Amino acid sequence: MQSSSSEEIQISTEKLLQDLKAVVRDGEELLKAGARDLSERGAAARERLSSALEVAKDTQRKLQDQILSKANATDRVVREHPYESIGLAFGVGVLIGILSRRR
């Protein structure tokens, strides 16, 4: 039960990272395509886009490292304490169910 939710989280995380990579790749292509016909204002905008893409790449790398680290740590804890993990998941589910019925 726990492994399937971990797999779902990992799949959605991988999808998010792939989408972020696609945005960065598209931005780089836009920069290359627009590099030929730039006015002064266009050059400043290109520079801002370039720095934003670098920040996005750096953020992507950091997020990927953090996500993999957290996923590995979670997997390790669940494997070391399977019954406690199931009990905790059950308790959280009951609590969410109680709270959602009140609305």
BAFI-3210 file (N, C-alpha, C; in Angstrom, 3 decimals, decimal comma, padded with zeros to 6 digits):
// residues 103
n [1|2|3|4|5|6|7|8|9|10|11|12|13|14|15|16|17|18|19|20|21|22|23|24|25|26|27|28|29|30|31|32|33|34|35|36|37|38|39|40|41|42|43|44|45|46|47|48|49|50|51|52|53|54|55|56|57|58|59|60|61|62|63|64|65|66|67|68|69|70|71|72|73|74|75|76|77|78|79|80|81|82|83|84|85|86|87|88|89|90|91|92|93|94|95|96|97|98|99|100|101|102|103]
n.u [000,820|001,836|004,004|002,867|001,772|004,105|005,316|003,536|003,926|006,588|006,362|004,761|006,475|008,640|007,366|006,866|009,516|010,300|008,603|009,575|012,156|011,476|010,413|012,683|014,290|012,733|012,818|015,542|015,744|014,142|015,683|017,930|016,776|015,837|018,095|019,234|017,839|017,811|016,928|017,996|016,299|015,289|017,600|018,119|015,879|016,341|018,638|017,605|015,834|017,648|019,103|017,012|016,457|018,787|018,534|016,239|017,212|019,088|017,378|015,854|017,790|018,384|015,848|015,448|017,517|016,756|014,211|014,772|016,383|014,573|012,610|014,064|014,709|012,146|011,279|013,120|012,412|009,781|010,244|011,760|009,945|007,284|004,669|004,078|004,037|001,828|-000,168|000,012|-000,650|-003,271|-004,431|-004,124|-005,731|-008,246|-008,543|-008,592|-010,919|-012,843|-012,617|-013,379|-016,049|-017,268|-017,610]
n.v [-001,190|001,296|001,499|001,936|004,531|005,920|005,446|006,799|009,430|009,713|009,427|011,657|013,661|013,254|013,911|016,636|017,582|016,936|018,615|021,102|020,977|021,010|023,581|025,126|024,285|025,157|027,910|028,396|027,803|029,831|032,045|031,599|031,740|034,366|035,859|037,045|039,338|041,853|044,694|047,427|047,395|044,840|043,339|043,755|042,520|039,956|039,361|039,396|037,240|035,217|035,169|034,466|031,927|030,600|030,710|029,135|026,673|026,126|026,002|023,810|021,767|021,806|021,209|018,652|017,212|017,532|016,321|013,673|012,957|013,244|011,389|008,995|008,946|008,776|006,340|004,653|004,956|003,975|001,343|000,468|000,719|-000,617|-001,284|000,793|002,872|002,191|002,381|005,113|006,259|005,332|006,623|009,342|009,339|008,776|011,080|013,084|012,260|012,698|015,477|016,353|015,601|017,385|019,698]
n.w [000,000|000,834|-000,887|-003,385|-003,179|-002,767|-005,184|-006,854|-006,004|-006,714|-009,488|-010,155|-009,321|-011,015|-013,407|-012,964|-012,882|-015,490|-016,917|-016,078|-017,134|-019,835|-020,098|-019,591|-021,727|-023,903|-023,449|-023,834|-026,555|-027,566|-026,873|-028,495|-031,034|-031,101|-030,969|-033,179|-034,232|-032,479|-030,666|-028,578|-026,309|-026,631|-026,297|-023,597|-022,487|-023,369|-021,913|-019,307|-019,489|-019,982|-017,555|-015,870|-016,811|-016,072|-013,293|-013,073|-013,988|-011,981|-009,775|-010,525|-010,423|-007,677|-006,584|-007,636|-006,388|-003,679|-003,675|-004,415|-002,263|-000,098|-000,877|-000,797|001,938|003,069|002,006|003,249|005,985|005,958|005,211|007,394|009,468|008,989|010,028|011,777|009,953|008,370|010,309|010,937|008,453|008,259|010,489|009,751|007,486|008,642|010,218|008,225|006,934|008,962|009,296|006,749|006,650|008,312|006,903]
ca.u [000,000|002,705|004,896|002,172|001,694|005,465|005,542|002,742|004,625|007,796|005,961|004,338|007,677|009,381|006,614|007,139|010,883|010,325|007,963|010,508|013,211|010,922|010,320|014,047|014,727|012,002|013,360|016,849|015,507|013,636|016,827|018,766|016,049|015,700|019,402|019,658|017,189|017,542|017,194|018,554|015,317|015,236|018,803|017,940|014,893|017,026|019,537|016,771|015,357|018,792|019,387|015,888|016,641|019,847|017,938|015,335|018,040|019,642|016,264|015,525|018,797|018,195|014,608|015,651|018,327|015,952|013,131|015,351|016,821|013,380|011,971|014,887|014,551|010,792|011,284|013,898|011,626|008,646|010,756|012,218|008,791|006,108|003,389|003,864|003,692|000,447|-001,003|000,019|-001,435|-004,666|-004,845|-004,245|-006,903|-009,433|-008,625|-009,046|-012,311|-013,647|-012,611|-014,117|-017,473|-017,754|-017,891]
ca.v [000,000|002,461|001,615|002,507|005,983|006,425|005,415|007,875|010,678|009,744|009,646|013,052|014,471|013,136|014,675|018,043|017,868|016,903|019,848|022,200|020,850|021,426|025,040|025,643|023,996|026,062|029,253|028,460|027,872|031,176|032,953|031,393|032,213|035,819|036,502|037,722|040,625|042,452|046,103|047,626|046,881|043,397|042,761|043,766|041,487|038,675|039,174|039,027|035,882|034,329|034,998|033,731|030,521|030,057|030,506|027,995|025,467|025,910|025,577|022,457|020,860|021,743|020,481|017,248|016,648|017,483|015,350|012,339|012,745|013,046|010,130|007,907|008,939|008,277|004,916|003,986|004,947|003,069|-000,035|000,143|000,724|-000,762|-001,273|002,148|003,681|001,875|002,972|006,566|006,568|005,093|007,706|010,578|009,160|008,938|012,494|013,816|011,898|013,397|016,899|016,603|015,411|018,561|020,769]
ca.w [000,000|000,924|-002,038|-004,536|-003,023|-002,979|-006,632|-007,440|-005,696|-007,530|-010,879|-010,322|-009,164|-012,264|-014,406|-012,683|-013,308|-016,956|-017,387|-015,824|-018,137|-021,120|-020,068|-019,730|-023,096|-024,790|-023,238|-024,493|-028,000|-027,827|-026,814|-029,683|-032,214|-031,056|-030,806|-034,407|-034,463|-031,181|-030,420|-027,239|-025,357|-026,810|-025,711|-022,136|-022,179|-023,581|-020,778|-018,150|-019,730|-019,817|-016,122|-015,287|-017,170|-015,221|-011,970|-013,204|-014,053|-010,646|-008,931|-010,940|-009,873|-006,221|-006,319|-007,954|-005,315|-002,458|-003,837|-004,360|-000,895|000,742|-001,273|-000,260|003,389|003,352|001,698|004,288|007,219|005,775|005,223|008,749|010,373|008,117|010,738|012,262|008,774|008,009|011,354|010,765|007,256|008,613|011,383|008,967|006,647|009,491|010,574|007,030|006,736|009,984|008,984|005,509|006,920|009,019|005,926]
c.u [000,864|003,562|004,187|002,036|003,069|005,785|004,776|003,412|005,858|007,451|005,555|005,521|008,504|008,691|006,867|008,529|010,995|009,701|008,887|011,655|012,724|010,811|011,697|014,532|014,043|012,522|014,708|016,686|014,997|014,777|017,692|018,089|015,973|017,009|019,805|019,123|016,827|017,870|017,791|017,612|015,230|016,438|018,691|016,948|015,515|017,945|018,753|016,257|016,479|019,107|018,259|015,997|017,744|019,339|017,018|016,113|018,603|018,559|015,863|016,502|018,619|016,950|014,779|016,468|017,522|014,879|013,667|015,804|015,643|012,695|012,744|014,740|013,185|010,715|012,007|013,090|010,465|009,106|011,224|011,045|007,497|004,776|003,071|003,433|002,247|-000,510|-001,098|-000,813|-002,925|-005,196|-005,034|-005,475|-008,197|-009,616|-009,121|-010,522|-013,238|-013,736|-013,422|-015,620|-018,066|-018,144|-019,119]
c.v [001,254|002,611|002,213|004,012|006,611|006,466|006,539|009,223|010,804|010,028|011,094|013,997|014,441|013,926|016,165|018,423|017,855|018,169|021,039|022,166|021,334|022,947|025,656|025,454|024,942|027,499|029,430|028,568|029,254|032,189|032,829|031,959|033,729|036,553|037,325|039,145|041,285|043,932|046,214|047,092|045,364|042,708|042,713|042,681|040,103|038,359|038,753|037,601|034,876|034,096|034,241|032,243|029,875|029,787|029,286|026,685|025,117|025,401|024,146|021,454|020,702|020,952|018,990|016,571|016,502|016,400|013,932|011,998|012,441|011,726|008,936|007,803|008,379|006,780|004,124|003,873|003,967|001,620|-000,463|000,005|000,565|-000,664|000,104|003,070|003,451|002,497|004,481|006,974|006,377|006,224|009,020|010,501|009,342|010,407|013,335|013,519|012,612|014,878|017,220|016,421|016,636|019,674|020,481]
c.w [000,000|-000,312|-003,241|-004,402|-003,188|-004,468|-007,311|-007,209|-006,571|-008,990|-011,087|-010,177|-010,436|-013,375|-014,220|-013,161|-014,834|-017,536|-017,207|-016,827|-019,499|-021,191|-020,273|-021,161|-024,092|-024,666|-023,907|-026,001|-028,401|-027,826|-028,060|-030,930|-032,253|-030,979|-032,031|-034,515|-033,134|-031,160|-029,023|-026,169|-025,423|-026,193|-024,192|-021,719|-022,336|-022,412|-019,530|-018,282|-019,522|-018,345|-015,434|-015,602|-016,337|-013,810|-011,996|-013,262|-012,688|-009,695|-009,259|-010,349|-008,362|-005,861|-006,562|-006,860|-004,033|-002,543|-003,748|-002,947|000,020|000,412|-000,729|001,253|003,782|003,109|002,778|005,590|007,103|005,814|006,612|009,722|009,586|008,862|011,296|011,120|008,351|009,024|011,231|009,557|007,530|009,488|010,653|008,073|007,425|009,846|009,395|006,761|007,717|009,650|007,727|005,699|007,593|008,061|005,221]
res [m|q|s|s|s|s|e|e|i|q|i|s|t|e|k|l|l|q|d|l|k|a|v|v|r|d|g|e|e|l|l|k|a|g|a|r|d|l|s|e|r|g|a|a|a|r|e|r|l|s|s|a|l|e|v|a|k|d|t|q|r|k|l|q|d|q|i|l|s|k|a|n|a|t|d|r|v|v|r|e|h|p|y|e|s|i|g|l|a|f|g|v|g|v|l|i|g|i|l|s|r|r|r]
***
